[in-house]
Amino acid sequence: MAKPAPPRPKKPPLTDAERHARFKEMAQEVIADEDPASFDRAFASVTTAPKP
């Protein structure tokens, strides 16, 4: 019977500044569009209209 893997040490949570920096880096990496109309089109394509 194999031994279970030792638990990994927990990483400390990111600060707001670190989280913001990672967000900006990823946005640049995926060439995110800053145009609000682009967001509206993308959001509309993944949501459905509310049912009456």
C-alpha positions in Angstrom: 0.0 0.0 0.0 1.4 3.4 -1.0 1.9 6.1 1.5 -0.2 9.3 1.1 1.6 12.3 -0.2 2.7 14.8 2.5 0.5 17.9 2.7 1.6 20.9 0.7 2.4 24.0 2.6 -0.3 26.7 2.1 0.6 29.7 0.1 -0.2 33.1 1.7 -3.1 34.9 0.1 -2.3 37.5 -2.6 -2.5 41.2 -1.6 -4.8 43.5 -3.7 -1.7 44.9 -5.4 -0.4 41.5 -6.4 -3.9 40.4 -7.6 -4.2 43.6 -9.7 -0.8 43.0 -11.2 -1.6 39.4 -12.2 -4.9 40.6 -13.7 -3.2 43.2 -15.8 -0.5 40.7 -17.0 -3.1 38.2 -18.0 -5.2 40.9 -19.8 -2.1 41.9 -21.8 -1.2 38.2 -22.5 -4.7 37.5 -24.0 -4.8 40.9 -25.7 -8.0 41.9 -23.9 -10.1 44.6 -25.6 -11.0 47.6 -23.4 -14.0 48.6 -25.5 -17.2 48.4 -23.5 -19.1 47.3 -26.6 -16.8 44.2 -26.9 -17.7 43.3 -23.3 -21.4 43.7 -24.0 -21.2 41.4 -27.1 -19.2 38.8 -25.3 -21.5 38.9 -22.2 -24.6 38.6 -24.4 -23.2 35.6 -26.2 -22.9 33.6 -22.9 -26.0 34.7 -21.1 -29.7 34.1 -21.8 -32.5 36.6 -21.7 -34.5 36.5 -18.4 -37.8 34.6 -18.6 -41.0 36.6 -18.1 
